């Protein structure tokens, strides 16, 4: 029965992918859309399998815990429907709703898991509680994110559609973490909705109810599933809007906006103690340090001062952008992550020397994605010391980093160099 239900839903959603107007408007062929959808389904199944075989060593047990809690939540729907529709708003903490960025004892900290469990319970209602059927639903829903980014980026890099798709769907950690039943797929969907609707609002020079709803939904997904993401997205959005006014000095505009927000990050607490962002990062780091995991590593403690953040900057970038090192390899997942990290670094290095000259200046959307990605890496590096969590958290910005690299690379010149070297080596 489980297998039959899986096949029925797989065929149904495969058909639905080919009929969804948003996907068809991407210009991708029906075959390509089906391949991308099936890639996500396969990755989601593999994610679930990893959760049963590497739950202790790779911190993969969360997905099955969420599944179990989703089933319990579904039971609440049938037994106590009133509680099901109201328990999401229950707040057991004496501080009320004030501790927005707290790492524990906060309604907002609990909300990210509670709302995700509620979402899974809705999927369980359709799948009768079958995990791998939920994978199909999840693959369809989260496919909107990559397709939205593809539709934006193909306008930035004309005739580079294949490279853009490769940067998104052949990035192993992104495909893996965004296809498995966890928050990353929905977080990337939220980011993608913002990027897509802001970009096309600017292009068409008008904002509609549909565009406004898309941006709001994107922000809502980020806020409910990982509210710290708003601290990362808002400066990038404001810089993007400012760049419309000063479009001949886009890099300078982004730099000024980020300098202002950097100053506010450390000074707003003197205006309102609840806006103590440095302390929130310190507490988040301490919470991760206290959660001793299999892939946790010792790090230098952070203090809520600008000097401490500056001193810890190299450590933060090393953690989020360079690790796991070969010396960090403990199991197959960490081996794959280390290989992927090395390949990305090699690509970035090659891009420096084989960048294809642009005939027009980069659009502000590329500065937006670059600044957003860099800021997220910084936040992760400052607050997380668990390598498994770092790989998961950073996965949602890897496509945004890789797309300009692979689509902007002069592959013909690069391959030609290797071909010439090979020919010279074969000469007597």
C-alpha positions, 0 to 999 in steps of 0.5 A: 500500500505504501509503495502504491500510494508513493507511485500514485502521488509521484505520477500525479505531481510529475504531471502537475509539474508539467502543467504548472504555469510558473514552471512552464514560463521558465522556458525549460522543456517538459523533460528538463522540468521532470528531471529537475523534479525527480532529482529533488525527489531522489535527493529527498529520499536519500535524505530520509535514508541518511536520517535512519543510517547516520542519525547519530554521527551526521546530526541527521535525526531531525527530519524523522523527529519532525515527522514523528511530531507531525503525526502527533500533531495530526492526532491532535487535529482529530482528537482536539481540533480546537487545540490544533488551530490555537496551540501555535499561538500558545506562549508559556514564557513569562517574558511574553513575546519580547525575546525575539532573537533569544536562543531559548525560553522564547516564543519566537525561538520555538515558533520555527519548529512549531510552524514547521511541524504544523506544516508537516502535519498538513502533508501527513493529512494527505499522505496518511503519515507516510514520510516518503510520500511527503518527500514528493509534496515537499519536492514540488513545493520547494521546486518553486524556489530554484525555478524562481532564481533561474528565471531571474538569473537567465536574464542576467546571463543570457544563453547560459541557462545550462550553467545556471541550472548546473549551479543550482541543481548540481550543487550537492549540499544545496540539492540535498539539504533543500530537498530533504524534509527540513527548513532549508527548502522553505527558507530558500523558497522564501529568499527566492520569492523575494528576489524574484518579485522584487526583481520583476517589480523593478523591471516592469516598473510597477508593483502589483498585488501579486508581487506584494503578496509574493514578497510578503510571503517570502519575508513571512517564511524567513521570519517564522522559520529563522527570524535572524534571516530578516537581519540579513535580508533587510540591509541587502533589500534596502541597499538594492532599493538605494541602488535604483536611485544611484544606479551609476554607483551601485558598489558604493551605494551597497557599501554605504548602506552596509556601513550604516547597518554595521554601525546600527548593529552595534549601537541600537542597544543603546537606544533600545536594550531589546535590540542588542544584536551583538549579545543575541549572536553571542548567546546563539554561539553559546547555545551551540557550544553547549550542544556538544555534537559529533561534529562540534569543534572548539572555537574562540568565544565571542563577546558583544563588542565590535573589537571582539567581532573584528578579532573573530572575523577570520575564524568566522570566515574560516568556519563558514566558508572553508570547513570542513577541512580534510582533518575534519573528515569523520564519516562519509557525509563530512568527506563529501562536504570537504570535497564539495568545499574544495571544488567550490574554492577551486572554481572561485580561484579559476573565476579570478583568472578566467572571468568572461568580460561583461559587455554591460555592468552587473545588475543590482540583483547580483550585488544583492545576492553577493552581499546577502550570501557574504552576510549569511556566511558571517552570521553562521561563522560567528554563531555556529561551531557544529560543522554539520549545522554549518554545512546545512545553514550555508547551503541555501546561499551556495547557488547564489554564489555559484551562479555568477561564477559558472555563468560568468566563467570563460569556459572556452578559454579555460578548456582551450588552455588545458587542451593546448597543454595536453597537446604540448605534452603529447608532442615528441 
